[in-house]
Amino acid sequence: MRIFLAADPHGSQQTWDKMCRAPKVFKADVAMMCGDLTGKAITPIIQEKEDKWYAQPHGKRKEFKKQSDLDKFIKFTQDEGYYPKILTPEELAQLRETPGSITKLFQELMVERIKLWMDMANERIPEEIMVVVNPGNDDDYSIDEVIKNDPRVIYPLGRVVDVRGYPMISCEWVNSTPWDTHRECPEDELLEKLETEFARLETDDYSNVICNFHDPPFNSGLDTAPQLDEEHKVKKAGAHELLGPVGSKSVRAVIEKYQPLLGMHGHIHESVGYREIGRTLCVNPGSEYREGILKGFLITIEDGKVQAGRVEL
């Protein structure tokens, strides 16, 4: 069995387009995109006249007088993971003045893109390939039902999924972060959630179990990230950024305790790699979604043995 694993596309349309091609390119039996599916923000495009628009990405004003130039900007914005929305000045003012309206629009745009992604997966990924998709800590709950209701794509959370003969448990939650995301909690609560997932297996033999846990294990080399101060600025020693482990001690604890076959993680974009924790192989494909690069691991499981190699599109 060959699994193509990727994570953290954060709304990037170009990255998802590549995700739909990856299973054929890498001859995978299973395609998985696990965690942080949605983008970070709306990009308003203000239509001042019938043939005049402007936007202010990253605080810099851009003006468009041709539809073709506007279309290019919209595509670029979608590929970066943002949600472009054309509005009149009056519509923008109303959004700002109406409590909750920006959040509602954001949710609508996220749901719309996830629906598009599910349609693309159904149309482009060959039927014989198993497709697994789940949200991560950054994702609003509004998108979950879209994946759950898809007739083909598997939503793995809260259940045991048979992955070509190997039982898989999943958890999208992570330990506490500075960003107050949707699905994060203190380590003691996360440990309870992880133990609940292992309890679903109803077995004492975990040697063939696959763990799809978004948070990487603490101090594994898969969780190295810049250290932040109280103002969320990167700490430095001279000109060098200070790095350190930010993964979950609870994830590490259950991996050490149960020693599953495979741990599949994400969350920390810059910490690509694989590590063995006892007999468990743990991987983090990382993410470069803003550059439109689909980073992944091609994981081969045969006769209870697992191998993994980094790939990208």
Secondary structure, DSSP 8 states (H G I E B T S, - for coil): -EEEEE---TT-HHHHHHHHHHHHHTT-SEEEEES--S-S-EEEEEEEETTEEEE-GGG--EEE-SHHHHHHHHHHHHHHT-EEEEE-HHHHHHHHHSTTHHHHHHHHHHHHHHHHHHHHHHHHS-TTSEEEEE--TT--GGGHHHHHT-SSSB--TTS-EEETTEEEEEE--EE--TT--TTEE-HHHHHHHHHHHHHTT--S--TT-EEEESS-BTTSSSSEEE-B-TTS-B-EETTEE-EEE-SBHHHHHHHHHH--SEEE--S-TT--EEEEETTEEEEE---BGGGTB-EEEEEEEETTEEEEEEEE-
